[in-house]
Amino acid sequence: MGQNAWQGLEGIHVLVIDTDADVRAIVRAVLEPLGVLVTTTTAAGASEAALVADVILCDLELVEPAGPGFLAALRMKHHRRGRPAPALAFVTAEPLTDARV
């Protein structure tokens, strides 16, 4: 990919919610040089950051409210403020063996 493919990322705010410090550090190291504002936390309780983020990367294995229930609560908060909900991606390093996805 050429440099132009990454230009659209500048100024985007990404919230990374993960208990693994290495994951948080790697995402920051990859995205910040591209001009992305990265906020990291270990819990979904970072509701203020979630309300201003454009994209949220969330560890699927976190306990509620960080898992799938987090999305519904986040959408409701954004709806009340008249804002579109951020893009949300759940990530996990563990194999999924149940029907949560």
Secondary structure, 3 states (H helix, E strand, C coil): CCHHHHHHHCCCEEEEECCCHHHHHHHHHHHHHHCCEEEEECCCCCHHHHHHCCEEEEECCCCCCCCHHHHHHHHHHHHHHCCCCCEEEEECCCCCCCCCC
